[in-house]
Amino acid sequence: MKILSNEQLVFSYRDALKSGKEQESVVRILKAEITKRGLKPFKKKK
């Protein structure tokens, strides 16, 4: 799934988590792609 850029993928994942309206399958697919690309969807808080 290389349709989305890394930034778009992370944004879509965060948006899906915040909205709560998305089906869990969509969140799982996005999360799997994020881990496959080695991205971190959230910044570490100090």
Buried (B, 14 or more C-beta within 10 A) or exposed (E): EEEBEEEEBBEBBEEBBEEEEBEEEEBEBBBEBBEEEEEEBEEEEE
